Amino acid sequence: MVDNQIDKSKKKEPVNYNELCPVRNVLDRFGDKWSILVIVVLGTAGKLRFNELQKEIGDISQKMLTITLRKLEADDLVMRKIYPVIPPMVEYTITDRGTTLLPLIQNLTDWAQLNMPGINSSREKFKRKNTMED
């Protein structure tokens, strides 16, 4: 079997895509603008303080970063460690579970880089076609 093909010969249980579906649940969680980026940055950097993480990402607001980190911490993808010093120091690291996502995200990144020229071309064709019809 070629790496890029799905082996359809293996019988799998049908997936129920209701609100309890694991696939739907995970995609809902990572479908936001920031979660995957936070995981990639922490996977690369190892350990970062909040302000370092915000600076590394760039255009994320403090509020959005806080919300994103809390969601990722709740799913045990990111770990938050508070040091008992004044002022308080907090560091974030990727967990073992979060680390298992990195190769999957890399595969998606590779796919996007490989296919983006064709996608851009298709978008332009679609735009021209729909502009002519209007």
Secondary structure, 3 states (H helix, E strand, C coil): CCCCCCCCCCCCCCCCCCCCCHHHHHHHHHCCCCHHHHHHHHHHHCEEEHHHHHHHHCCCCHHHHHHHHHHHHHCCCEEEEEECCCCCEEEEEECHHHHHHHHHHHHHHHHHHHHHHHHHHHHHHHHHHHHHHC
